[in-house]
């Protein structure tokens, strides 16, 4: 924000260009041209010079590793099953970041490269504890290089088969934090991994947030961190949507934006199914919100104020199924530590919240063999583990499995 100075005038020139999107046959936009940055000019009228804020160091533009191979491979050890992990790895950064914040460094929990490398080892160990799933969605990733580094650690320290995992990531639009979403997978996508830059008006119709006053003009919002990958697993075509939504499930201004993000993803899925109606669907990630159909470990305290999850569920007909419904023990229904009393100790109970989710279509729901959240470490301030826990799911994908 610029302060008002009586002896100076500030001329602000917003040089914005909207990205040009081309829609593919699958209903998703092709690669985009990044928007030009906002340019601010300061003009002296009298007296001394009005100095602009010092410019932030130029951050590197993250590269894309989204292209599907010409010949797709399937490196699963057991072709009768598909295992999927969903994990917010928390600042999986190694080279300083590509956004406004620097990580490793003072901007994130890992203050130096040694801490960041130890964090990579912890994340890899947790992925190995899930049995090295065939597909792993990861939130809060720095870049393709970070995913490659994670694969390197999995191979060197956790007995992952060399060359089994490949990394896929489409750079998003989180210019503030520089966080991305991506995946490592033993099953290659059959088309290039893509993202959507659609923006929608919010509050959305039927919004539950109650933040914007009636009569106020609507605004536009979209999802900065998302991707869509399409797989052929045995005889089953699968559309996988990976996401990371805006934080703070209890803040009503964020609530409206999260509902808009959910609408964007639901719209993209519906467009895809118009031409690929036989695809099964997996929607997963860190949604930073609760599901009104799943009571988590904190109980009714975590009832959602938004309709983000319900919007995602009803993207398909019949609706998507939240696999957390299968976790019988309510005290185990959590994926994140929320230190409500700020004592830096994991007190359990209402500090255990479920904001990471895996939603699946009917055909995959009937193929679920097992699913669980993996709670293999304790939380505390200063830990080098993630502040989230992952979700693991195993599907029976045999051709003769009845649906």
C-alpha positions in Angstrom: 0.0 0.0 0.0 1.3 3.5 -0.9 1.2 6.2 1.8 -0.3 9.6 0.8 2.3 12.4 0.6 1.0 15.9 0.1 4.0 17.3 -1.9 4.1 14.5 -4.4 1.9 12.8 -7.0 2.0 9.2 -7.8 1.1 8.0 -11.2 0.2 4.3 -11.2 0.1 2.5 -14.5 -1.4 -0.9 -14.4 0.0 -2.8 -17.4 -2.1 -6.0 -17.2 -2.6 -8.5 -20.0 -5.1 -11.3 -19.6 -3.6 -14.7 -20.4 -4.8 -16.1 -23.7 -6.3 -19.6 -23.1 -7.0 -22.2 -25.7 -9.3 -25.0 -24.6 -8.3 -28.6 -25.4 -10.6 -31.4 -26.5 -10.7 -32.5 -22.9 -12.1 -29.2 -21.7 -9.0 -27.9 -20.1 -6.9 -24.8 -21.1 -3.6 -25.4 -22.8 -0.4 -23.8 -21.5 -0.8 -20.1 -20.8 1.4 -17.0 -21.2 2.0 -15.5 -17.8 0.5 -12.1 -17.2 2.7 -9.1 -17.2 3.5 -7.7 -13.8 2.0 -4.6 -12.4 4.2 -1.6 -13.1 4.2 1.4 -10.7 5.7 4.7 -11.7 6.6 7.5 -9.2 6.8 11.1 -10.5 8.3 14.0 -8.6 6.2 17.2 -8.6 8.1 19.2 -6.2 10.7 19.0 -3.5 12.7 15.8 -3.3 12.2 12.5 -5.0 9.6 10.1 -3.8 11.5 6.9 -3.7 9.8 3.6 -4.5 10.1 0.6 -2.2 13.2 -1.4 -2.9 12.5 -4.1 -5.5 12.4 -7.7 -4.3 15.2 -9.8 -5.8 14.1 -11.3 -9.1 12.9 -14.8 -8.4 13.3 -17.6 -11.0 10.3 -18.7 -13.0 9.5 -22.3 -12.2 9.8 -24.7 -15.1 7.1 -27.0 -16.2 7.4 -30.8 -16.1 3.9 -31.5 -17.4 4.4 -33.2 -20.7 3.2 -36.8 -21.0 5.7 -39.2 -22.5 5.2 -40.4 -26.1 5.1 -44.0 -24.8 3.4 -44.1 -21.4 4.8 -46.5 -18.8 3.3 -48.3 -15.9 5.9 -49.1 -13.2 3.6 -50.3 -10.5 4.9 -53.4 -8.6 1.4 -54.8 -8.3 -0.8 -54.3 -11.4 -3.9 -55.6 -9.6 -4.0 -52.5 -7.4 -3.6 -48.8 -7.5 -2.3 -47.0 -4.4 -2.7 -43.2 -3.9 -1.3 -40.8 -1.4 -2.4 -37.3 -0.6 0.1 -35.2 1.4 0.7 -31.6 2.1 4.4 -31.8 2.6 4.7 -28.3 4.0 7.2 -26.0 2.2 9.0 -28.7 0.2 11.5 -26.1 -1.0 15.2 -26.5 -1.6 16.4 -23.6 -3.9 15.0 -20.5 -2.3 11.6 -20.4 -3.9 10.1 -18.7 -6.9 7.6 -16.3 -5.2 7.8 -13.3 -2.9 9.1 -15.4 0.0 12.5 -17.0 0.4 12.7 -20.7 1.5 15.0 -22.0 2.9 15.3 -18.8 4.9 13.5 -16.6 7.3 10.3 -16.8 5.3 9.6 -20.5 6.1 10.2 -23.0 8.8 13.5 -24.2 7.3 16.0 -21.5 8.1 18.9 -23.0 6.1 19.5 -25.7 3.5 20.5 -28.4 6.0 17.1 -28.0 7.7 15.4 -28.2 4.3 17.3 -31.4 3.4 16.3 -33.0 6.7 12.7 -32.0 5.9 13.0 -33.8 2.5 14.2 -36.9 4.4 11.3 -36.7 6.8 8.7 -36.3 3.9 10.3 -39.2 2.0 10.2 -41.4 5.1 6.5 -40.7 5.5 5.8 -41.6 1.9 7.8 -44.8 2.4 5.7 -45.5 5.5 2.6 -45.5 3.2 4.3 -48.3 1.1 5.6 -46.0 -1.6 2.2 -45.3 -3.2 1.8 -45.5 -7.0 0.6 -41.9 -7.2 1.4 -39.3 -4.6 -0.2 -35.8 -4.7 1.9 -33.2 -3.0 0.9 -29.7 -1.8 3.3 -26.8 -1.0 5.9 -27.9 -3.5 8.5 -25.4 -4.8 9.1 -26.8 -8.3 9.9 -29.7 -10.6 13.4 -29.6 -9.1 12.0 -30.2 -5.6 10.0 -33.1 -6.8 13.1 -34.6 -8.5 15.0 -34.1 -5.3 12.3 -35.9 -3.4 12.4 -38.8 -5.8 16.2 -38.9 -5.4 15.8 -39.1 -1.6 13.2 -41.8 -1.9 15.6 -43.9 -4.0 18.7 -43.3 -1.9 17.1 -43.6 1.6 13.9 -45.4 1.3 14.4 -48.3 -1.2 12.2 -46.8 -4.0 13.0 -48.5 -7.3 15.3 -46.3 -9.4 13.3 -44.7 -12.2 10.0 -45.9 -10.9 8.7 -42.4 -9.9 8.4 -39.5 -12.3 7.5 -35.9 -11.4 4.7 -33.8 -13.0 4.0 -30.2 -12.2 2.3 -27.2 -14.0 3.5 -23.9 -12.5 0.6 -22.1 -11.0 -0.1 -18.4 -10.0 0.8 -18.2 -6.4 3.2 -15.3 -6.7 3.0 -14.4 -3.0 4.3 -17.7 -1.6 5.6 -19.4 -4.7 3.9 -22.7 -3.7 2.9 -25.3 -6.3 1.0 -28.6 -6.4 2.4 -31.5 -8.2 2.7 -35.3 -8.1 5.1 -38.1 -8.3 3.8 -41.2 -10.0 4.7 -44.7 -11.2 1.9 -44.5 -13.8 2.5 -42.0 -16.6 -0.4 -39.7 -17.6 -1.8 -40.4 -21.1 -2.0 -36.7 -22.0 -0.1 -33.6 -20.8 -0.9 -32.5 -17.2 -2.8 -29.2 -17.3 -4.3 -26.6 -15.0 -7.2 -24.2 -15.2 -7.0 -20.5 -14.9 -10.7 -19.9 -15.0 -12.1 -17.2 -12.6 -15.7 -17.0 -11.4 -17.8 -14.4 -9.8 -18.1 -14.6 -6.0 -20.0 -14.8 -3.7 -21.2 -17.8 -5.7 -24.9 -18.6 -5.8 -26.1 -20.0 -2.5 -22.9 -19.0 -0.7 -23.0 -19.8 3.0 -20.2 -17.4 4.0 -22.2 -14.3 4.9 -19.3 -11.9 4.4 -20.3 -9.8 1.4 -23.2 -7.4 2.1 -26.3 -7.8 -0.1 -26.1 -5.4 -3.1 -22.3 -5.3 -3.1 -20.7 -5.8 -6.5 -19.4 -9.3 -7.1 -15.7 -9.9 -7.6 -13.7 -12.5 -9.5 -11.5 -15.3 -8.1 -9.9 -18.5 -9.3 -7.6 -21.3 -8.1 -3.9 -20.5 -8.1 -2.8 -24.1 -7.3 -4.4 -26.9 -9.3 -3.7 -29.5 -11.9 -5.5 -32.2 -13.9 -3.9 -35.5 -14.9 -5.5 -38.3 -16.9 -4.4 -41.9 -16.4 -5.3 -45.2 -17.9 -5.0 -47.8 -15.1 -5.6 -51.3 -16.6 -9.0 -50.8 -18.2 -10.0 -47.8 -16.0 -9.6 -44.2 -17.3 -9.1 -41.8 -14.4 -9.1 -38.1 -14.2 -7.1 -36.9 -11.1 -7.5 -33.3 -9.9 -4.9 -32.1 -7.5 -5.5 -28.9 -5.4 -4.5 -26.5 -2.7 -7.2 -24.0 -1.7 -6.9 -20.7 0.2 -6.3 -21.1 4.0 -8.3 -20.4 7.1 -11.6 -22.4 7.2 -13.1 -20.2 9.8 -12.6 -16.8 8.1 -15.7 -15.6 6.2 -13.8 -13.5 3.6 -11.6 -16.5 2.8 -14.7 -18.7 2.8 -16.1 -16.9 -0.2 -12.9 -17.2 -2.2 -12.7 -20.9 -1.3 -16.2 -21.5 -2.6 -15.1 -19.8 -5.8 -12.1 -22.1 -6.1 -14.3 -25.1 -5.6 -16.6 -23.9 -8.4 -13.7 -23.5 -10.8 -12.6 -27.1 -10.2 -16.1 -28.4 -10.4 -16.7 -26.6 -13.7 -13.5 -28.1 -15.2 -14.5 -31.6 -14.1 -17.9 -31.2 -15.6 -16.5 -29.9 -18.9 -14.1 -32.9 -19.1 -16.9 -35.4 -18.4 -18.9 -34.0 -21.3 -16.4 -35.6 -23.7 -14.9 -38.3 -21.4 -18.0 -39.5 -19.7 -16.6 -42.9 -18.8 -13.7 -41.5 -16.7 -13.6 -42.2 -13.0 -12.7 -39.1 -10.9 -10.3 -38.5 -8.0 -10.3 -35.0 -6.5 -7.7 -34.6 -3.7 -5.5 -32.1 -2.0 -5.4 -29.6 0.9 -8.8 -27.9 0.7 -8.3 -25.9 4.0 -11.9 -26.7 4.8 -14.1 -29.2 6.5 -16.7 -31.5 5.0 -20.2 -31.2 6.3 -20.7 -35.0 5.7 -17.7 -36.0 7.8 -17.3 -35.3 11.5 -13.6 -35.0 12.2 -11.7 -35.6 15.5 -12.5 -32.1 16.7 -16.3 -32.8 16.4 -18.9 -30.2 15.6 -16.4 -27.5 16.4 -15.2 -28.0 12.8 -18.5 -27.7 11.0 -17.8 -25.8 7.7 -19.0 -22.3 7.1 -18.6 -22.7 3.4 -20.0 -25.0 0.7 -16.7 -25.7 -0.9 -16.6 -29.5 -0.3 -20.3 -29.9 -1.2 -19.6 -28.0 -4.4 -16.8 -30.4 -5.3 -18.8 -33.5 -4.3 -21.7 -32.5 -6.6 -19.4 -32.0 -9.6 -20.4 -35.5 -10.7 -23.7 -37.4 -10.8 -23.8 -39.5 -8.6 -21.8 -37.3 -6.2 -18.2 -37.9 -5.3 -17.5 -39.8 -2.1 -15.2 -38.6 0.6 -13.2 -41.6 1.7 -12.9 -40.3 5.2 -16.4 -41.7 5.7 -14.7 -45.1 5.8 -12.6 -44.2 8.8 -14.6 -45.7 11.6 -12.7 -44.2 14.5 -13.6 -40.5 14.8 -10.5 -39.7 16.8 -8.4 -40.7 13.8 -10.2 -38.4 11.4 -7.6 -35.7 11.1 -4.8 -34.6 8.8 -3.6 -31.3 10.3 -2.5 -29.9 13.6 -4.2 -26.7 14.6 -2.5 -25.4 17.7 -5.6 -23.6 19.1 -4.1 -22.6 22.4 -0.7 -21.7 20.9 1.2 -23.7 23.5 3.4 -25.4 20.9 2.2 -28.8 22.0 -0.1 -31.2 20.2 -2.9 -31.6 22.7 -5.0 -33.8 20.4 -8.8 -33.6 20.6 -9.9 -30.3 19.0 -6.4 -29.5 17.7 -6.7 -32.4 15.3 -8.6 -31.3 12.2 -9.5 -32.8 8.8 -8.8 -30.3 6.0 -7.1 -32.6 3.5 -9.5 -34.8 1.5 -9.8 -37.5 -1.1 -13.0 -37.6 -3.1 -13.7 -40.4 -5.6 -16.4 -41.3 -8.1 -18.8 -44.2 -7.6 -16.8 -46.7 -9.7 -13.7 -46.1 -7.6 -15.6 -46.1 -4.3 -16.6 -49.6 -5.0 -13.0 -50.6 -5.6 -11.6 -49.3 -2.3 -9.7 -52.0 -0.4 -8.4 -49.8 2.4 -7.9 -46.2 3.3 -6.5 -44.4 6.3 -4.7 -41.3 7.5 -1.1 -42.0 8.5 -0.2 -40.5 11.9 3.4 -41.6 12.1 4.9 -38.6 14.0 4.1 -36.1 16.7 3.6 -32.4 16.2 5.3 -29.6 18.0 6.8 -26.2 17.3 10.1 -26.6 15.5 9.5 -30.0 14.1 11.1 -30.9 10.8 8.1 -33.1 9.8 5.1 -31.6 7.9 2.3 -30.0 9.9 0.0 -32.3 8.0 -0.4 -36.0 7.9 -1.1 -37.9 4.7 -4.0 -40.0 3.5 -3.5 -43.4 1.9 -5.9 -45.3 -0.3 -5.7 -48.7 -2.0 -7.9 -49.6 -4.9 -8.5 -53.0 -6.5 -8.2 -52.3 -10.2 -8.4 -55.9 -11.6 -10.3 -56.1 -14.8 -12.7 -58.8 -13.6 -13.5 -56.8 -10.4 -17.3 -56.4 -10.4 -18.7 -52.8 -10.2 
